[in-house]
Amino acid sequence: MEFLDSHCLLENEKAELQNSDSTKEIIESAFDLLYLPFDFEYKWANKGYAFVNFTQARAARKFSLSTSYHAGNVSQSNKTSEIACARLRGKGKIERHFEKSIFKHDSNEYLPVSFSPGRDDSMAMVKQRTVGSRIGNQIIKLYGLLDLVARM
């Protein structure tokens, strides 16, 4: 989230400087949905990809141009990032998809997050809400045990 906030702030500052004496509307870089999937079974680390919805297509394009195929821009690793268009586009469609999803972990901290208005690292107040449902690891273990007993 910090990486995206910093990117949006930088892009918005550049846009303001470029259009300071123009009456053209500034294209705001902001994002209104973020999900970073984690692997809780094997690594307890992120899976290496994220779902981000930018509020404007041009903001997504700017992000893609500034980060695609660059090594180590998020973490200090030398992995190369690649940006791809998602099958589902638009905050509403993505939210509806995740609202039907059940995530297998004990904390809301790892659920997809929706922002209103979009985050851009300005100091504006942003409402944040999690999207989707979760089922805790203890319940998953119980279901596994019940399934095992049922098969006996």
ZAMAR-760998 format. One record per atom (N, C-alpha, C, O, CB): residue number from 1; residue in one letter; atom name; x, y, z. Coordinates in pm, whole numbers, plus 50000, padded with zeros to 5 digits. Glycine has a CB too. Layout:
    n  res  atom     xx     yy     zz
  NUM    A    CA      X      Y      Z
...
//
This chain:
    n  res  atom     xx     yy     zz
    1    M     N  50083  49882  50000
    1    M    CA  50000  50000  50000
    1    M     C  50088  50125  50000
    1    M     O  50060  50223  49930
    1    M    CB  49905  49999  50121
    2    E     N  50195  50122  50078
    2    E    CA  50285  50237  50082
    2    E     C  50349  50261  49946
    2    E     O  50364  50376  49903
    2    E    CB  50394  50216  50187
    3    F     N  50385  50153  49877
    3    F    CA  50445  50167  49744
    3    F     C  50347  50236  49649
    3    F     O  50385  50326  49575
    3    F    CB  50486  50028  49688
    4    L     N  50221  50193  49651
    4    L    CA  50119  50253  49565
    4    L     C  50092  50399  49603
    4    L     O  50080  50485  49517
    4    L    CB  49989  50173  49572
    5    D     N  50084  50425  49735
    5    D    CA  50065  50564  49781
    5    D     C  50177  50654  49730
    5    D     O  50151  50763  49678
    5    D    CB  50060  50569  49934
    6    S     N  50301  50608  49744
    6    S    CA  50417  50688  49700
    6    S     C  50413  50712  49550
    6    S     O  50441  50823  49503
    6    S    CB  50548  50619  49738
    7    H     N  50380  50608  49475
    7    H    CA  50370  50623  49329
    7    H     C  50265  50728  49293
    7    H     O  50291  50816  49211
    7    H    CB  50336  50487  49263
    8    C     N  50148  50718  49353
    8    C    CA  50040  50813  49322
    8    C     C  50078  50955  49360
    8    C     O  50052  51049  49284
    8    C    CB  49910  50773  49395
    9    L     N  50139  50973  49474
    9    L    CA  50182  51106  49517
    9    L     C  50281  51166  49417
    9    L     O  50267  51281  49377
    9    L    CB  50246  51100  49657
   10    L     N  50380  51087  49377
   10    L    CA  50479  51133  49281
   10    L     C  50415  51170  49148
   10    L     O  50444  51276  49092
   10    L    CB  50586  51026  49259
   11    E     N  50327  51084  49096
   11    E    CA  50262  51112  48968
   11    E     C  50173  51236  48976
   11    E     O  50167  51314  48882
   11    E    CB  50178  50991  48924
   12    N     N  50104  51253  49088
   12    N    CA  50017  51370  49104
   12    N     C  50098  51499  49116
   12    N     O  50057  51603  49064
   12    N    CB  49927  51354  49228
   13    E     N  50212  51493  49183
   13    E    CA  50299  51610  49191
   13    E     C  50354  51645  49053
   13    E     O  50360  51763  49017
   13    E    CB  50415  51585  49289
   14    K     N  50396  51544  48976
   14    K    CA  50445  51569  48839
   14    K     C  50336  51631  48753
   14    K     O  50362  51725  48678
   14    K    CB  50495  51438  48774
   15    A     N  50214  51580  48763
   15    A    CA  50103  51632  48683
   15    A     C  50073  51778  48719
   15    A     O  50045  51859  48631
   15    A    CB  49977  51545  48704
   16    E     N  50078  51810  48847
   16    E    CA  50053  51949  48889
   16    E     C  50159  52043  48834
   16    E     O  50128  52152  48788
   16    E    CB  50048  51958  49042
   17    L     N  50285  52001  48838
   17    L    CA  50394  52085  48785
   17    L     C  50381  52105  48636
   17    L     O  50401  52216  48586
   17    L    CB  50530  52022  48817
   18    Q     N  50346  51999  48563
   18    Q    CA  50334  52008  48418
   18    Q     C  50215  52093  48376
   18    Q     O  50219  52157  48271
   18    Q    CB  50320  51869  48359
   19    N     N  50110  52096  48457
   19    N    CA  49988  52168  48420
   19    N     C  49964  52292  48507
   19    N     O  49851  52339  48517
   19    N    CB  49868  52074  48431
   20    S     N  50068  52343  48570
   20    S    CA  50050  52454  48665
   20    S     C  49992  52579  48599
   20    S     O  49915  52650  48664
   20    S    CB  50183  52488  48730
   21    D     N  50025  52608  48474
   21    D    CA  49970  52726  48410
   21    D     C  49872  52688  48300
   21    D     O  49850  52764  48206
   21    D    CB  50083  52812  48352
   22    S     N  49814  52573  48312
   22    S    CA  49717  52525  48213
   22    S     C  49581  52510  48278
   22    S     O  49570  52492  48399
   22    S    CB  49762  52391  48151
   23    T     N  49479  52518  48197
   23    T    CA  49343  52496  48249
   23    T     C  49299  52351  48228
   23    T     O  49186  52314  48259
   23    T    CB  49243  52591  48181
   24    K     N  49391  52269  48176
   24    K    CA  49358  52128  48155
   24    K     C  49336  52058  48288
   24    K     O  49402  52089  48387
   24    K    CB  49469  52057  48075
   25    E     N  49242  51964  48288
   25    E    CA  49215  51886  48409
   25    E     C  49332  51791  48436
   25    E     O  49381  51724  48345
   25    E    CB  49082  51806  48396
   26    I     N  49375  51787  48560
   26    I    CA  49485  51699  48598
   26    I     C  49431  51557  48614
   26    I     O  49329  51535  48679
   26    I    CB  49553  51748  48729
   27    I     N  49501  51462  48553
   27    I    CA  49463  51322  48568
   27    I     C  49518  51275  48702
   27    I     O  49639  51265  48721
   27    I    CB  49518  51233  48448
   28    E     N  49428  51246  48794
   28    E    CA  49468  51204  48927
   28    E     C  49508  51057  48927
   28    E     O  49438  50973  48871
   28    E    CB  49355  51228  49028
   29    S     N  49621  51029  48990
   29    S    CA  49661  50890  49012
   29    S     C  49614  50852  49151
   29    S     O  49659  50908  49250
   29    S    CB  49816  50871  48997
   30    A     N  49523  50757  49157
   30    A    CA  49469  50708  49284
   30    A     C  49421  50565  49263
   30    A     O  49390  50525  49151
   30    A    CB  49353  50801  49336
   31    F     N  49414  50489  49372
   31    F    CA  49362  50352  49365
   31    F     C  49254  50336  49469
   31    F     O  49260  50395  49577
   31    F    CB  49475  50247  49385
   32    D     N  49152  50254  49435
   32    D    CA  49039  50238  49526
   32    D     C  49013  50094  49569
   32    D     O  48913  50066  49635
   32    D    CB  48916  50293  49461
   33    L     N  49101  50003  49531
   33    L    CA  49088  49864  49575
   33    L     C  49226  49799  49570
   33    L     O  49301  49818  49474
   33    L    CB  48986  49786  49488
   34    L     N  49258  49722  49673
   34    L    CA  49387  49654  49679
   34    L     C  49369  49518  49747
   34    L     O  49304  49507  49850
   34    L    CB  49492  49740  49754
   35    Y     N  49428  49416  49686
   35    Y    CA  49434  49284  49749
   35    Y     C  49571  49223  49719
   35    Y     O  49611  49210  49603
   35    Y    CB  49318  49191  49697
   36    L     N  49640  49187  49824
   36    L    CA  49770  49122  49814
   36    L     C  49758  48982  49874
   36    L     O  49764  48966  49996
   36    L    CB  49882  49205  49887
   37    P     N  49740  48880  49789
   37    P    CA  49722  48743  49841
   37    P     C  49846  48692  49913
   37    P     O  49959  48718  49873
   37    P    CB  49686  48649  49726
   38    F     N  49822  48618  50022
   38    F    CA  49929  48559  50101
   38    F     C  49920  48408  50098
   38    F     O  49811  48352  50086
   38    F    CB  49924  48609  50245
   39    D     N  50034  48343  50109
   39    D    CA  50043  48198  50116
   39    D     C  50064  48162  50264
   39    D     O  50176  48171  50315
   39    D    CB  50160  48141  50025
   40    F     N  49957  48120  50331
   40    F    CA  49965  48090  50473
   40    F     C  50002  47945  50500
   40    F     O  50043  47910  50611
   40    F    CB  49835  48122  50541
   41    E     N  49988  47860  50399
   41    E    CA  50018  47718  50421
   41    E     C  50166  47688  50419
   41    E     O  50215  47611  50502
   41    E    CB  49948  47635  50317
   42    Y     N  50239  47745  50328
   42    Y    CA  50378  47705  50308
   42    Y     C  50480  47811  50348
   42    Y     O  50577  47780  50417
   42    Y    CB  50399  47669  50166
   43    K     N  50460  47936  50304
   43    K    CA  50566  48035  50323
   43    K     C  50533  48146  50421
   43    K     O  50625  48212  50470
   43    K    CB  50598  48096  50192
   44    W     N  50410  48170  50451
   44    W    CA  50369  48287  50529
   44    W     C  50426  48414  50468
   44    W     O  50482  48499  50537
   44    W    CB  50414  48273  50676
   45    A     N  50409  48425  50338
   45    A    CA  50458  48543  50264
   45    A     C  50359  48573  50153
   45    A     O  50272  48491  50123
   45    A    CB  50602  48520  50206
   46    N     N  50371  48691  50093
   46    N    CA  50280  48721  49983
   46    N     C  50312  48631  49865
   46    N     O  50424  48580  49853
   46    N    CB  50289  48871  49942
   47    K     N  50214  48612  49779
   47    K    CA  50229  48519  49667
   47    K     C  50302  48581  49549
   47    K     O  50328  48513  49449
   47    K    CB  50093  48470  49622
   48    G     N  50336  48708  49559
   48    G    CA  50414  48771  49453
   48    G     C  50330  48846  49350
   48    G     O  50382  48890  49248
   48    G    CB  50494  48668  49383
   49    Y     N  50201  48861  49376
   49    Y    CA  50118  48941  49286
   49    Y     C  50013  49013  49369
   49    Y     O  49992  48982  49486
   49    Y    CB  50050  48851  49177
   50    A     N  49949  49111  49307
   50    A    CA  49847  49189  49377
   50    A     C  49738  49229  49277
   50    A     O  49762  49233  49156
   50    A    CB  49908  49315  49444
   51    F     N  49621  49258  49330
   51    F    CA  49512  49313  49251
   51    F     C  49496  49459  49293
   51    F     O  49473  49488  49410
   51    F    CB  49378  49231  49270
   52    V     N  49507  49549  49198
   52    V    CA  49494  49692  49225
   52    V     C  49396  49751  49125
   52    V     O  49407  49725  49005
   52    V    CB  49632  49765  49217
   53    N     N  49302  49829  49173
   53    N    CA  49212  49900  49083
   53    N     C  49242  50049  49093
   53    N     O  49224  50110  49199
   53    N    CB  49062  49869  49116
   54    F     N  49287  50107  48983
   54    F    CA  49310  50250  48978
   54    F     C  49180  50319  48941
   54    F     O  49096  50263  48870
   54    F    CB  49423  50286  48877
   55    T     N  49163  50442  48989
   55    T    CA  49037  50513  48967
   55    T     C  49022  50561  48823
   55    T     O  48910  50588  48778
   55    T    CB  49028  50631  49061
   56    Q     N  49132  50572  48751
   56    Q    CA  49127  50613  48611
   56    Q     C  49221  50524  48530
   56    Q     O  49328  50485  48578
   56    Q    CB  49165  50763  48596
   57    A     N  49181  50493  48408
   57    A    CA  49263  50406  48323
   57    A     C  49401  50468  48297
   57    A     O  49501  50396  48293
   57    A    CB  49191  50380  48189
   58    R     N  49407  50599  48281
   58    R    CA  49536  50664  48257
   58    R     C  49629  50651  48377
   58    R     O  49751  50645  48361
   58    R    CB  49516  50812  48222
   59    A     N  49573  50647  48497
   59    A    CA  49655  50627  48617
   59    A     C  49715  50487  48617
   59    A     O  49831  50468  48655
   59    A    CB  49572  50651  48745
   60    A     N  49636  50388  48575
   60    A    CA  49686  50251  48567
   60    A     C  49797  50243  48462
   60    A     O  49897  50173  48481
   60    A    CB  49571  50153  48532
   61    R     N  49778  50313  48353
   61    R    CA  49880  50315  48246
   61    R     C  50011  50377  48297
   61    R     O  50119  50325  48270
   61    R    CB  49829  50393  48123
   62    K     N  50001  50487  48371
   62    K    CA  50121  50551  48426
   62    K     C  50193  50456  48522
   62    K     O  50316  50448  48521
   62    K    CB  50083  50682  48500
   63    F     N  50117  50384  48603
   63    F    CA  50176  50288  48696
   63    F     C  50248  50178  48619
   63    F     O  50360  50140  48652
   63    F    CB  50068  50228  48789
   64    S     N  50184  50127  48517
   64    S    CA  50242  50021  48435
   64    S     C  50372  50067  48370
   64    S     O  50472  49995  48372
   64    S    CB  50143  49976  48329
   65    L     N  50371  50187  48313
   65    L    CA  50491  50240  48248
   65    L     C  50606  50261  48346
   65    L     O  50722  50242  48312
   65    L    CB  50460  50371  48177
   66    S     N  50573  50300  48468
   66    S    CA  50680  50330  48564
   66    S     C  50732  50207  48639
   66    S     O  50840  50214  48699
   66    S    CB  50631  50431  48664
   67    T     N  50659  50097  48638
   67    T    CA  50702  49982  48719
   67    T     C  50725  49853  48642
   67    T     O  50794  49764  48693
   67    T    CB  50602  49957  48824
   68    S     N  50671  49837  48523
   68    S    CA  50686  49710  48452
   68    S     C  50832  49681  48418
   68    S     O  50906  49767  48371
   68    S    CB  50603  49712  48323
   69    Y     N  50868  49559  48444
   69    Y    CA  51000  49504  48411
   69    Y     C  51115  49574  48482
   69    Y     O  51229  49569  48435
   69    Y    CB  51022  49512  48264
   70    H     N  51088  49637  48593
   70    H    CA  51194  49697  48674
   70    H     C  51224  49604  48789
   70    H     O  51132  49552  48853
   70    H    CB  51153  49839  48725
   71    A     N  51348  49582  48815
   71    A    CA  51387  49492  48925
   71    A     C  51387  49565  49058
   71    A     O  51433  49679  49067
   71    A    CB  51525  49431  48898
   72    G     N  51336  49498  49160
   72    G    CA  51350  49543  49297
   72    G     C  51283  49674  49334
   72    G     O  51328  49741  49427
   72    G    CB  51489  49556  49326
   73    N     N  51175  49712  49264
   73    N    CA  51114  49841  49296
   73    N     C  51019  49834  49414
   73    N     O  50986  49940  49469
   73    N    CB  51042  49893  49176
   74    V     N  50973  49719  49455
   74    V    CA  50885  49711  49572
   74    V     C  50964  49663  49693
   74    V     O  50966  49729  49797
   74    V    CB  50766  49618  49544
   75    S     N  51027  49551  49679
   75    S    CA  51111  49501  49789
   75    S     C  51256  49513  49743
   75    S     O  51283  49554  49630
   75    S    CB  51075  49352  49829
   76    Q     N  51347  49477  49828
   76    Q    CA  51487  49488  49791
   76    Q     C  51534  49361  49718
   76    Q     O  51654  49331  49718
   76    Q    CB  51573  49514  49916
   77    S     N  51443  49289  49657
   77    S    CA  51482  49169  49582
   77    S     C  51516  49209  49439
   77    S     O  51492  49323  49398
   77    S    CB  51370  49062  49584
   78    N     N  51570  49116  49364
   78    N    CA  51598  49145  49224
   78    N     C  51496  49079  49133
   78    N     O  51524  49054  49016
   78    N    CB  51739  49099  49187
   79    K     N  51377  49050  49186
   79    K    CA  51268  49000  49103
   79    K     C  51219  49114  49013
   79    K     O  51222  49230  49051
   79    K    CB  51151  48945  49191
   80    T     N  51176  49078  48895
   80    T    CA  51127  49177  48800
   80    T     C  50976  49183  48807
   80    T     O  50910  49079  48809
   80    T    CB  51174  49145  48657
   81    S     N  50920  49302  48810
   81    S    CA  50774  49316  48814
   81    S     C  50718  49321  48672
   81    S     O  50783  49367  48579
   81    S    CB  50733  49443  48892
   82    E     N  50596  49272  48660
   82    E    CA  50525  49277  48532
   82    E     C  50380  49311  48562
   82    E     O  50319  49254  48652
   82    E    CB  50537  49140  48454
   83    I     N  50325  49404  48487
   83    I    CA  50187  49447  48505
   83    I     C  50102  49383  48397
   83    I     O  50138  49382  48279
   83    I    CB  50176  49603  48501
   84    A     N  49987  49329  48438
   84    A    CA  49895  49268  48342
   84    A     C  49753  49318  48370
   84    A     O  49718  49348  48484
   84    A    CB  49901  49112  48350
   85    C     N  49674  49327  48266
   85    C    CA  49533  49367  48283
   85    C     C  49455  49249  48341
   85    C     O  49477  49133  48305
   85    C    CB  49470  49413  48147
   86    A     N  49365  49281  48430
   86    A    CA  49285  49179  48495
   86    A     C  49164  49141  48410
   86    A     O  49121  49218  48323
   86    A    CB  49239  49225  48632
   87    R     N  49111  49023  48435
   87    R    CA  48989  48978  48368
   87    R     C  48872  49065  48412
   87    R     O  48791  49107  48329
   87    R    CB  48961  48828  48399
   88    L     N  48863  49093  48542
   88    L    CA  48758  49180  48595
   88    L     C  48813  49321  48607
   88    L     O  48921  49342  48663
   88    L    CB  48707  49129  48734
   89    R     N  48740  49418  48555
   89    R    CA  48785  49557  48561
   89    R     C  48677  49644  48621
   89    R     O  48558  49625  48594
   89    R    CB  48824  49609  48421
   90    G     N  48719  49738  48703
   90    G    CA  48626  49828  48768
   90    G     C  48603  49787  48911
   90    G     O  48587  49669  48942
   90    G    CB  48495  49834  48693
   91    K     N  48600  49885  48999
   91    K    CA  48588  49860  49142
   91    K     C  48465  49775  49175
   91    K     O  48474  49681  49253
   91    K    CB  48582  49992  49219
   92    G     N  48349  49809  49118
   92    G    CA  48226  49736  49147
   92    G     C  48233  49589  49113
   92    G     O  48193  49505  49193
   92    G    CB  48112  49798  49074
   93    K     N  48285  49557  48995
   93    K    CA  48295  49417  48954
   93    K     C  48392  49340  49042
   93    K     O  48366  49225  49080
   93    K    CB  48340  49408  48807
   94    I     N  48503  49403  49075
   94    I    CA  48603  49336  49158
   94    I     C  48548  49316  49300
   94    I     O  48567  49209  49358
   94    I    CB  48735  49418  49162
   95    E     N  48482  49418  49354
   95    E    CA  48422  49404  49488
   95    E     C  48319  49291  49491
   95    E     O  48319  49210  49584
   95    E    CB  48356  49535  49531
   96    R     N  48232  49284  49390
   96    R    CA  48131  49178  49387
   96    R     C  48197  49040  49382
   96    R     O  48150  48945  49446
   96    R    CB  48038  49196  49265
   97    H     N  48306  49028  49307
   97    H    CA  48379  48901  49301
   97    H     C  48434  48863  49438
   97    H     O  48415  48751  49484
   97    H    CB  48493  48909  49197
   98    F     N  48503  48957  49503
   98    F    CA  48563  48927  49633
   98    F     C  48458  48911  49744
   98    F     O  48482  48838  49840
   98    F    CB  48660  49037  49671
   99    E     N  48343  48977  49732
   99    E    CA  48237  48961  49833
   99    E     C  48185  48818  49836
   99    E     O  48137  48773  49940
   99    E    CB  48121  49058  49805
  100    K     N  48194  48747  49726
  100    K    CA  48150  48606  49719
  100    K     C  48261  48511  49763
  100    K     O  48237  48390  49775
  100    K    CB  48106  48572  49576
  101    S     N  48381  48563  49786
  101    S    CA  48497  48479  49818
  101    S     C  48510  48457  49968
  101    S     O  48474  48543  50048
  101    S    CB  48624  48542  49763
  102    I     N  48563  48340  50003
  102    I    CA  48595  48310  50143
  102    I     C  48746  48290  50150
  102    I     O  48803  48209  50077
  102    I    CB  48516  48182  50194
  103    F     N  48809  48365  50239
  103    F    CA  48953  48361  50253
  103    F     C  48989  48281  50377
  103    F     O  48926  48296  50482
  103    F    CB  49012  48505  50261
  104    K     N  49089  48197  50367
  104    K    CA  49124  48103  50473
  104    K     C  49237  48157  50559
  104    K     O  49354  48121  50541
  104    K    CB  49164  47968  50414
  105    H     N  49203  48244  50654
  105    H    CA  49299  48292  50753
  105    H     C  49224  48354  50869
  105    H     O  49104  48376  50862
  105    H    CB  49397  48393  50692
  106    D     N  49296  48382  50977
  106    D    CA  49235  48425  51103
  106    D     C  49214  48575  51118
  106    D     O  49156  48619  51217
  106    D    CB  49317  48378  51214
  107    S     N  49261  48655  51024
  107    S    CA  49258  48800  51044
  107    S     C  49201  48875  50923
  107    S     O  49226  48837  50809
  107    S    CB  49397  48851  51073
  108    N     N  49123  48980  50950
  108    N    CA  49074  49066  50842
  108    N     C  49186  49144  50776
  108    N     O  49167  49201  50669
  108    N    CB  48968  49162  50895
  109    E     N  49301  49146  50839
  109    E    CA  49417  49222  50789
  109    E     C  49458  49177  50648
  109    E     O  49518  49255  50574
  109    E    CB  49535  49205  50885
  110    Y     N  49426  49054  50610
  110    Y    CA  49470  49001  50482
  110    Y     C  49358  48995  50377
  110    Y     O  49377  48938  50270
  110    Y    CB  49527  48862  50502
  111    L     N  49243  49054  50407
  111    L    CA  49132  49059  50312
  111    L     C  49154  49171  50210
  111    L     O  49229  49265  50237
  111    L    CB  48997  49078  50385
  112    P     N  49088  49164  50095
  112    P    CA  49091  49277  50002
  112    P     C  49036  49402  50071
  112    P     O  48950  49392  50159
  112    P    CB  49009  49245  49873
  113    V     N  49086  49519  50031
  113    V    CA  49046  49644  50093
  113    V     C  48996  49739  49985
  113    V     O  49058  49756  49880
  113    V    CB  49163  49706  50172
  114    S     N  48882  49801  50015
  114    S    CA  48821  49900  49926
  114    S     C  48835  50038  49991
  114    S     O  48819  50050  50113
  114    S    CB  48669  49866  49896
  115    F     N  48865  50140  49912
  115    F    CA  48885  50275  49963
  115    F     C  48787  50371  49896
  115    F     O  48760  50360  49777
  115    F    CB  49031  50321  49939
  116    S     N  48735  50465  49974
  116    S    CA  48645  50566  49919
  116    S     C  48669  50699  49990
  116    S     O  48652  50708  50112
  116    S    CB  48497  50522  49934
  117    P     N  48708  50801  49916
  117    P    CA  48751  50801  49775
  117    P     C  48884  50726  49760
  117    P     O  48939  50676  49858
  117    P    CB  48763  50945  49722
  118    G     N  48934  50720  49639
  118    G    CA  49059  50649  49614
  118    G     C  49176  50709  49691
  118    G     O  49178  50829  49720
  118    G    CB  49090  50650  49467
  119    R     N  49272  50625  49724
  119    R    CA  49394  50669  49794
  119    R     C  49492  50727  49693
  119    R     O  49511  50673  49584
  119    R    CB  49461  50552  49871
  120    D     N  49554  50839  49731
  120    D    CA  49657  50898  49646
  120    D     C  49771  50957  49728
  120    D     O  49856  51028  49673
  120    D    CB  49595  51006  49558
  121    D     N  49775  50929  49856
  121    D    CA  49875  50976  49951
  121    D     C  49868  51127  49974
  121    D     O  49962  51186  50026
  121    D    CB  50013  50939  49902
  122    S     N  49756  51188  49937
  122    S    CA  49734  51326  49981
  122    S     C  49694  51311  50127
  122    S     O  49694  51198  50174
  122    S    CB  49621  51404  49893
  123    M     N  49664  51407  50198
  123    M    CA  49627  51387  50337
  123    M     C  49476  51381  50355
  123    M     O  49425  51399  50466
  123    M    CB  49686  51499  50423
  124    A     N  49404  51356  50247
  124    A    CA  49258  51349  50251
  124    A     C  49211  51226  50330
  124    A     O  49277  51122  50328
  124    A    CB  49199  51347  50109
  125    M     N  49098  51240  50397
  125    M    CA  49039  51128  50469
  125    M     C  48986  51026  50370
  125    M     O  48917  51061  50274
  125    M    CB  48926  51177  50564
  126    V     N  49018  50901  50392
  126    V    CA  48975  50792  50305
  126    V     C  48908  50686  50391
  126    V     O  48966  50638  50489
  126    V    CB  49095  50732  50226
  127    K     N  48786  50650  50353
  127    K    CA  48715  50543  50423
  127    K     C  48767  50409  50369
  127    K     O  48781  50391  50248
  127    K    CB  48558  50555  50403
  128    Q     N  48797  50318  50459
  128    Q    CA  48853  50188  50422
  128    Q     C  48762  50078  50474
  128    Q     O  48719  50082  50589
  128    Q    CB  48998  50172  50477
  129    R     N  48733  49978  50388
  129    R    CA  48654  49864  50435
  129    R     C  48707  49737  50370
  129    R     O  48752  49737  50255
  129    R    CB  48504  49883  50404
  130    T     N  48700  49628  50446
  130    T    CA  48743  49500  50392
  130    T     C  48630  49441  50308
  130    T     O  48512  49469  50331
  130    T    CB  48785  49402  50505
  131    V     N  48669  49359  50211
  131    V    CA  48573  49297  50119
  131    V     C  48593  49146  50126
  131    V     O  48706  49098  50119
  131    V    CB  48592  49351  49972
  132    G     N  48485  49072  50139
  132    G    CA  48494  48927  50144
  132    G     C  48475  48875  50285
  132    G     O  48463  48952  50380
  132    G    CB  48627  48880  50088
  133    S     N  48473  48745  50297
  133    S    CA  48457  48678  50426
  133    S     C  48579  48592  50452
  133    S     O  48650  48552  50360
  133    S    CB  48327  48593  50430
  134    R     N  48601  48566  50578
  134    R    CA  48714  48479  50610
  134    R     C  48667  48365  50700
  134    R     O  48568  48376  50772
  134    R    CB  48827  48559  50678
  135    I     N  48741  48258  50693
  135    I    CA  48717  48143  50778
  135    I     C  48851  48115  50845
  135    I     O  48952  48097  50777
  135    I    CB  48662  48018  50698
  136    G     N  48852  48110  50977
  136    G    CA  48977  48096  51053
  136    G     C  49040  47960  51038
  136    G     O  48973  47862  51005
  136    G    CB  48952  48123  51197
  137    N     N  49170  47953  51063
  137    N    CA  49245  47828  51053
  137    N     C  49193  47720  51148
  137    N     O  49197  47602  51114
  137    N    CB  49392  47853  51082
  138    Q     N  49144  47759  51265
  138    Q    CA  49092  47660  51359
  138    Q     C  48969  47590  51301
  138    Q     O  48952  47470  51317
  138    Q    CB  49057  47726  51494
  139    I     N  48884  47667  51233
  139    I    CA  48765  47608  51172
  139    I     C  48804  47519  51055
  139    I     O  48745  47413  51036
  139    I    CB  48668  47718  51124
  140    I     N  48904  47560  50978
  140    I    CA  48951  47477  50867
  140    I     C  49003  47344  50919
  140    I     O  48973  47239  50862
  140    I    CB  49062  47551  50787
  141    K     N  49080  47347  51027
  141    K    CA  49132  47223  51086
  141    K     C  49017  47136  51135
  141    K     O  49022  47014  51119
  141    K    CB  49229  47254  51201
  142    L     N  48914  47196  51195
  142    L    CA  48798  47122  51244
  142    L     C  48726  47056  51126
  142    L     O  48690  46938  51135
  142    L    CB  48702  47215  51321
  143    Y     N  48703  47130  51016
  143    Y    CA  48639  47072  50899
  143    Y     C  48720  46955  50844
  143    Y     O  48663  46854  50804
  143    Y    CB  48619  47178  50790
  144    G     N  48852  46969  50842
  144    G    CA  48939  46862  50795
  144    G     C  48926  46739  50883
  144    G     O  48923  46627  50832
  144    G    CB  49082  46909  50792
  145    L     N  48918  46758  51013
  145    L    CA  48903  46647  51106
  145    L     C  48766  46582  51090
  145    L     O  48756  46459  51091
  145    L    CB  48923  46696  51251
  146    L     N  48661  46662  51075
  146    L    CA  48528  46607  51054
  146    L     C  48520  46528  50924
  146    L     O  48455  46423  50918
  146    L    CB  48424  46719  51054
  147    D     N  48586  46578  50820
  147    D    CA  48589  46509  50691
  147    D     C  48661  46374  50707
  147    D     O  48616  46273  50652
  147    D    CB  48660  46597  50583
  148    L     N  48770  46373  50782
  148    L    CA  48846  46251  50805
  148    L     C  48760  46150  50883
  148    L     O  48759  46031  50848
  148    L    CB  48977  46283  50881
  149    V     N  48689  46194  50986
  149    V    CA  48603  46107  51065
  149    V     C  48488  46054  50978
  149    V     O  48450  45937  50990
  149    V    CB  48547  46183  51187
  150    A     N  48434  46138  50891
  150    A    CA  48322  46097  50805
  150    A     C  48365  45988  50707
  150    A     O  48285  45903  50671
  150    A    CB  48267  46217  50729
  151    R     N  48491  45991  50665
  151    R    CA  48539  45891  50570
  151    R     C  48568  45758  50638
  151    R     O  48578  45656  50570
  151    R    CB  48665  45941  50500
  152    M     N  48581  45755  50769
  152    M    CA  48617  45631  50840
  152    M     C  48504  45533  50844
  152    M     O  48518  45425  50900
  152    M    CB  48660  45661  50980
//
